[in-house]
Amino acid sequence: MKKTIALLFALLVIVACSKDQSDNSPEDNYGISGKFVTPNGMDAVSKAHVKLYKNNDLIQEGLTDSEGNFSLDDLTKDDYELTISKGAFRTSTTVDLNDLIDAFTFNFDSIPIAELPNIAVVTGSFDHIEEVLYNIGLVNPITQEPLFDIIDGHDTMDRNPDTSHRRHHDMANRTFNPMLQPNVDFGFGDLIESPALLSNYDIIFLNCGLSESKVEFGNNLTAYVSNGGLLYATDWAYSYLDDITAGGTNYLSFYDPYRSGSSLSTEAEILNQDLIDWIFLNFGIDIPNGNVTINEFLGGWQVVDTFDDTTVIPWLYGPVEYDGISESKYLAYTFLHGDGGVMYSSFHTENNTSDATTVERLMQYMVFELAAME
């Protein structure tokens, strides 16, 4: 009798083990992995939203890591729809796991951004964010034309007839890339005076050194952001934020005397760990103790005096000199306003190299963070 019970117990153990193995069988242990990258096919996009659908139902979601990687597991052989997005930068594709034969994971080496937001870049004499956008692949692969509008920042309709002044700005604004010239038939004056034109864009970039003759239309930019638009402005373009900050009452206040920043370089602390990881893991740029060299200030740059830490996110902090004072200041910020958002920095990119600088990598990262503000 005892022998019969022991045999029966052994059979039960075998059946239970068989069931456990069935529960973990390959039939429900397939996966999808890949890397989300910029349109140039090379630069990783971190913290992008990954969503997997089956029959239009969301079944899994997650975020890409600092190297743009993602992994979705515990899937059955079936057809799926995969979408990955960072704000309005997105791509989508179908995945048929039924095609898997010798592997259990459908691996994408890279998935480039395929859908872009509507972007406008207003040219300036000293900043060239269009170079960053172009270099990450926002470009027609056949014609090499940029896939964003470039608007003349000194075409304000009532510009000074003194053509020598205009030629000075034109020469300062030359880029090394002949493709990056104004490519629309209207100028900055038309844009900022027209809420309808502004509303055509998801993101608007105001380069440092654009015309400051239209600041009275800053209320149109405020409305643009309130309605969901995203605005990037650097250094001297601060004047177009005066309305949105209510003269420094909200979000940021700018130091007076204006443009009194005199430091041309600083070792700034990066205040975001994901940014530190992204720039080191993807580009091998060493960030000792979280510090990075910021060396693309304009002589006489605009200092932010104070900011509201309940509404504003600072990104960089470092020792600088301004107006005869030496102290540490925050140097780049993002904040939400209404349904949209703003990024401002006291430094910017300069058109002085054909290779991406560390500062340009920082700006690249923050462009995508601006695009995903919510």
C-alpha positions, 0 to 999 in steps of 0.5 A, spaced: 500 500 500 505 504 501 509 503 495 502 504 491 502 511 494 509 513 493 508 511 486 502 515 485 505 521 488 511 520 483 506 520 478 503 527 481 510 530 481 511 528 474 504 531 471 505 537 475 512 539 472 510 537 466 504 543 467 510 548 469 514 546 463 507 547 459 506 554 462 513 556 460 513 553 453 515 558 447 508 558 445 507 564 450 514 566 451 516 570 444 518 577 444 520 584 440 526 588 441 529 594 438 532 601 438 529 607 437 533 612 433 533 619 430 532 619 422 539 619 421 539 612 423 544 613 428 542 617 434 538 614 440 532 617 443 531 615 450 525 615 454 520 614 448 514 611 449 513 604 446 506 601 445 504 594 442 497 593 440 493 587 438 487 587 434 487 595 436 487 593 443 493 596 447 497 589 450 504 592 453 507 599 453 514 601 456 520 606 455 526 606 451 532 606 455 538 611 455 541 607 449 534 607 445 533 600 447 526 596 448 524 589 449 517 586 450 516 579 452 511 574 454 508 574 447 504 569 443 505 568 435 501 573 432 500 579 428 502 586 432 502 593 431 508 597 434 508 604 435 514 608 438 514 616 440 517 622 443 512 627 443 510 628 435 516 624 433 514 617 432 514 611 427 509 605 427 510 598 424 507 591 424 510 585 427 508 578 425 511 573 430 508 568 426 515 569 421 519 567 427 522 560 426 529 559 429 528 565 434 524 567 440 525 574 439 523 579 433 529 584 433 529 590 430 537 593 429 534 600 429 527 603 428 528 610 425 523 616 427 519 616 420 513 621 422 515 628 424 512 634 427 511 641 423 517 645 425 519 652 424 526 655 425 527 662 425 534 664 423 539 668 428 546 671 427 549 667 433 545 661 434 544 655 429 539 650 431 537 648 424 544 645 424 542 640 429 536 638 426 539 637 420 544 633 422 540 628 426 536 627 419 530 631 419 532 631 411 529 629 405 534 623 403 534 624 396 534 632 395 538 633 402 533 639 403 531 640 410 524 637 412 522 643 416 521 650 414 527 656 415 524 663 416 528 669 415 529 672 422 531 679 420 525 679 415 520 683 419 517 687 413 519 694 416 526 692 416 531 698 416 532 700 409 540 701 411 542 695 407 549 695 410 546 693 416 542 687 413 548 685 410 552 684 416 546 680 419 546 676 413 554 674 413 553 672 420 548 668 419 551 664 413 551 656 415 556 651 412 551 648 409 548 651 403 541 647 404 540 651 410 537 658 408 530 660 408 526 656 404 519 659 405 516 665 402 514 669 408 519 672 414 519 672 421 515 679 421 509 675 417 510 669 422 509 673 429 504 677 427 499 672 424 496 667 429 494 663 423 501 662 421 504 660 428 498 655 429 501 651 423 507 649 427 508 644 432 515 647 434 518 653 433 525 655 434 527 662 435 535 662 434 539 668 438 540 674 434 534 674 430 530 681 429 528 684 436 523 689 433 517 685 433 517 684 441 510 687 441 507 681 438 510 676 444 502 675 446 501 671 439 507 667 442 504 666 448 497 664 445 501 659 441 504 656 447 497 656 451 494 652 445 499 647 445 505 649 441 512 648 443 517 654 443 525 654 443 528 660 445 536 662 446 540 667 449 538 674 446 531 671 444 529 672 451 525 678 449 520 674 446 518 671 452 517 677 456 509 676 455 509 669 457 513 670 463 509 677 465 515 681 465 518 676 469 513 675 474 511 668 472 516 662 470 523 666 469 526 673 471 531 676 467 537 679 470 538 687 469 542 690 466 541 685 460 546 681 456 551 682 462 554 675 462 561 675 460 563 668 461 565 664 455 566 657 458 564 654 464 564 647 467 556 646 469 553 640 473 548 636 469 542 636 473 538 630 469 541 623 470 538 620 464 542 626 460 548 624 463 547 616 461 545 618 454 551 622 452 556 618 455 553 611 453 551 613 446 557 618 444 562 616 449 563 623 452 565 623 459 561 626 464 566 626 470 562 628 477 556 630 472 560 636 470 560 638 462 564 644 459 559 649 456 563 653 451 558 656 446 556 663 450 555 669 446 560 675 449 554 679 453 549 673 454 543 674 457 543 671 465 536 668 468 536 672 475 531 667 478 526 662 476 520 658 480 522 652 482 514 649 482 513 650 475 520 650 472 525 645 471 532 647 470 537 642 466 544 645 468 548 649 473 555 652 473 559 658 476 559 664 471 561 671 471 556 677 470 555 684 471 562 684 475 559 678 479 562 671 480 557 666 482 553 659 480 547 660 475 542 655 472 543 656 465 537 652 461 530 651 463 523 648 461 516 649 463 509 648 461 504 653 459 497 652 458 497 646 453 504 647 451 511 648 453 517 652 453 525 651 453 530 657 454 537 657 455 543 662 456 547 659 451 546 656 444 549 652 438 555 656 434 556 655 427 563 653 428 564 646 426 562 641 422 562 635 427 557 635 433 560 638 439 558 636 446 553 643 447 550 641 440 549 634 443 546 637 449 541 641 445 539 635 441 537 631 447 533 637 450 529 638 443 526 631 444 525 633 451 521 639 449 517 635 444 515 630 449 513 636 454 506 634 457 
